[in-house]
Amino acid sequence: MQFGKLALLAMAGLAIGHPGVHEPTSYNAVSKKTFLHNARRSLDQCADHLERRGFNARAKARRAATVAKYQKRGILTRDTDKVVNTSHHSSLDVSPSTSASELFSKNPVCILAPEGEVGPFWVKGELVRSDVRDGEDGIPIILDGQFIDINTCEPIQDLYWDVWNCNTTGVYSGVQSSENGNGNDATNLDKTFLRGIQKTDADGVAQFKTIFPGHYGGRTTHVHVIAHIGAEEQSNKTISGGHVAHIGQLFFDQDLITQVEKTYPYNTNTVSITENADDHVVVAETEDSNSDPFFEYALLGETVEDGLFAWITMGVNGSASYDASRAATLTSSGGVSESD
């Protein structure tokens, strides 16, 4: 099943899991700004190249077909202050017969800063699978990601997209920690909900079925992403080898988050909500840059409860290589905690 964003992102983005725990970065403000400027120029050149090669047309058709497949009847929803106040919710009225050219006519450009932070709760050894829900309650969402190499302007085929997000009450699977739900619950180490890996196709596209993330203290709603290049799938549905070319986080419009948080079971979470404008990762990612790391999105029914379709295109430096520290490793015998 295919599901992909219109925003182009360059290289690795900031990815902090919980406040106070993060990876060091060697990039200072000046080098980061220089990178963002050069990456923006590269991505602008890529846009024409991709248009000529027909990748954009195929992406539009694929996304329109996915929306039509899952949509009953609904509306297409698609410095820092500007970014967090930009709506990714389109004003178009959408039906299954809406043309691809009308539905996906815009291609906003989004750039992420290099060498991001992986956060404290990445788990190595997750399974290659497209449906990562594992029975978790919550609003279903289809995530569609496309990866473009900013050096070649070509889609990156056979890249493994590694995603993870918390559940409706702010808990990550696969980790035992006092910062993650019940720190005494050792069984959480063996759980895999809302984590998985998918390989991109010839157009650089991979997709997931998951649920809309909840929230926890000090962070806005977000999805973690790692891009593995050169890895190979093993017989046990895990990957090995290769290098990490991208570490980042992706976000959602605040008004969409507000709608979701009013529904059950999100509304059982008593932890205070941190909004996008107050989130340190959003601020660091978007301040004094052209970055817009937010999903475009569409409703698949009359309300958010009927499900969402979200898409994003990420520009990645395929030759970059970063270290991603892990909180645990999933083995054939279950999860194993790693040293601090």
LINQUIDA-V531360 format. One line per field, one symbol per residue. burial: # if it has 24 or more other ideal C-beta (glycine too) atoms within 12 Angstrom, else .. A space follows every 10 residues. Layout:
burial = ???
This chain:
burial = .######### ########.. ###.#.#... .#..##..## .##..##..# ....##.### .#######.# #..#####.# ..##.#.### .#.#...#.# ..##..#### ########## ########## ###..#.### ########## #.####.### ########## #######.## #......### ########## #.######## ######..## #########. #......##. .######### ####.##.## #.#..#..#. ..#####.## #######.## ########## ...####### ########.# .#.####### ....#.##..
